[in-house]
Amino acid sequence: MSYKHIVIFDLDATVVDSSHRTPNHPDGTLNLPLYLQLKTRENTLRDTLLPLADFWRSLKMSETYIIACTARTWADFDQEFLDMHGLRAHVILHRKDDGSENHLPDGMLKEQWLNPILNSRYFRDIPAVMFDDAPPVISHLRSRNLTVLNSHKVNRRLSA
């Protein structure tokens, strides 16, 4: 299959409004210990969608390789939420459950996950764009030559 684009979506505060259960540090990074306490099926299914979700759903999976790239650990109910809202991805990159990645900043972690895909012979010549909300992640990935758009700005424009 030949894709024309790669679009990468962070989830929290990008496509999903999970603010009721996603505590952040002042620099915009996730307060992981508190987040993990609040990560329940009930709380997750109370999340709502942000305007970028409509853009995601509008993409043709036959033309666009869609990656969800989140610093979340992943549970069945996370997939249940995406399925309920018609948000389909070719691959979902997420934090390991065993805590072995918790010492890495989100930007470095996402870079480690994305590099093997974006630099593979199948995808290295395909334009990629990512949407993320966290300034440290945006800055880090931009310094690695990935086009990253600030999801707060994009969502404001989409809702205007």
Secondary structure, DSSP 4 states (H G I P E B T S, - for coil): ---SEEEEE--BTTTEE-TTS--B-TTS-B-HHHHHHH--HHHHHT-EE-THHHHHHHS-TTTEEEEEEEEEE--HHHHHHHHHTT---SEEEEE-TTSTTTTS-HHHHHHHHHHHHHTSTTTTTS-EEEEE--HHHHHHHHHTT-EEEEHHHHHHHHH-
